[in-house]
Amino acid sequence: MPINIPKALPAYDALHRERVFVMTEDRAESQDIRPLKVAIANLMPTTVDTEIQLLRLLGNSPLQVDITFLRMGSHESKNAPPGHLEKFYISSREIIRTRTRFDGLIITGAPVETLPFEEVDYWDELAEVIDYSEKNIFSVLHICWGAQAGLYRRYGIPKKPLDKKLFGIFPHAVNEQHHVLFRGFDDEFLAPQSRHTASDRSAIAAEPRLAIQSETDEAGVFICTARDAREVYVTGHLEYDPLTLDGEYRRDLAKGLPIEPPKNYYPGDDPSRPPVVRWRAHANLFFDNWLNYVYQETQYDLEKL
């Protein structure tokens, strides 16, 4: 089954060209099934690109998924197309006010990781969303800074600066092979990382409610969970497109920032050569596993969450 999104959303045409399963709202209303309701709090400055990346992965499932995009009303986006957020997004506080419930929620990364959490202009609003999700959303998938924010808000786990940006494609091990999120995974898999900070591993390991599911010596903790998989924290970017790291690298070069080429990304570490994608299969599998877990375990009647 496809994802259900408005046909006017810019991502619709891009996904349709790629033959990702998408459905318009009119068609979805004619199907006599209960679709999964998934909200996406998109905090990335690359608004439309991030929509496409996540919808591509969510659309690879046999389940029908209704998508709702959330925006932080306390933050004014400078990068989204004019009128885009007003047309396609709902204020997170409106969701809380109306007690709208979801099967799943994705909280993306954001370019604010070097700031203390409390200095982010929409921190109070995001904290309200995280708190609201405890009883009103079955499973929350946190990505990159979104993972750091969730771990800090729920468990007080701090983040710390890295000596240099963790940037590239890194191998990660699976600690619990039979965990629901890792069905079908190889013992080692590759995933993109792009961050200047890391949540404190010792604090994660010391918290009995958290389980480290995937990590590596070089990149640290990659995925940890709580309450089975009702809380999922992913420190990297399985959703990234083939050229996302390339775009970040060339952007920083143009700004004169100290940046090395993404590790293990370009053939022979040569930025003049196009990168080879080696994480796409596991990205699709991970999101499929997450959706399947939510589908199997969530209440049919969301009011009974």
Secondary structure, 3 states (H helix, E strand, C coil): CCEECCCCCHHHHHHHHCCCCEECHHHHHCCCCCCEEEEEECCCCCHHHHHHHHHHHHCCCCCCEEEEEEECCCCCCCCCCCCHHHHHEEEHHHHHHCCCCEEEEEECCCCCCCCCHHHCCCHHHHHHHHHHHHHHEEEEEEECHHHHHHHHHHHCCCEEEEEEEEEEEEEEEECCCCCHHHCCCCCEEEEEEEEEEEECHHHHHHCCCEEEEEEECCCEEEEEEECCCCEEEECCCCCCCCCHHHHHHHHHHHCCCCCCCCECCCHHHCCCCCCCCCCHHHHHHHHHHHHHHHHHHCCCCHHHC
